[in-house]
């Protein structure tokens, strides 16, 4: 996992999710995903707050990259099929 400076270079932003947190720090990849989800309430928010920390997100980064690379295969997990009816 890397930290980016601001402004973020286009080549970096084109490859991964980029988020600027409340302290002005730019975070990338899995850490950015978990930082965003951590803003929600409930169990997902709590777990994401833990995973958004630097060390846990570093450990999860390889899994996140594989998920992102093959996200089309996992779309059925988050697709609401009820709207098709």
Secondary structure, DSSP 4 states (H G I P E B T S, - for coil): --EE-SSPPHHHHTTS-EEE-TTS-EEEHHHHHHHHHTTS-HHHHHHHHHHTSHHHHHHHHHHHHHHHHTGGGGGGGT--GGGG-
